[in-house]
Amino acid sequence: MSYLVAKISEQYQRLPYLSDLSDHFGKFEWRIAIPEAIRVGHDAAFGAFTRRFLACVADPASLPARERPNLLAKYRVTTGAVAISRR
């Protein structure tokens, strides 16, 4: 853990939004403060996600290769849950 603390501590100057290490009940954590200037609200983030999703629906070849296994797993879980709910 001390190696990780040292490496992240080196980044404070370069990454001003990284807060100090804190100890909460024996668990160490770092907090990331996203500046207001680059913060995106829920509606804007959901709109961007929807646009990307619909672009992939319109052109399935545009789906990044790394997303295909995740998409198939989500599809399997979702369709399985629907099947169970209809029993």
HELIX and SHEET records of a PDB file:
HELIX    1   1 SER A    2  SER A    9  1                                   8    
HELIX    2   2 GLU A   36  ILE A   38  5                                   3    
HELIX    3   3 HIS A   42  ALA A   58  1                                  17    
HELIX    4   4 PRO A   60  SER A   62  5                                   3    
HELIX    5   5 ALA A   65  GLU A   67  5                                   3    
HELIX    6   6 ARG A   68  SER A   85  1                                  18    
SHEET    1   A 2 SER A  22  HIS A  24  0                                        
SHEET    2   A 2 LYS A  27  GLU A  29 -1                                        
END                                                                             
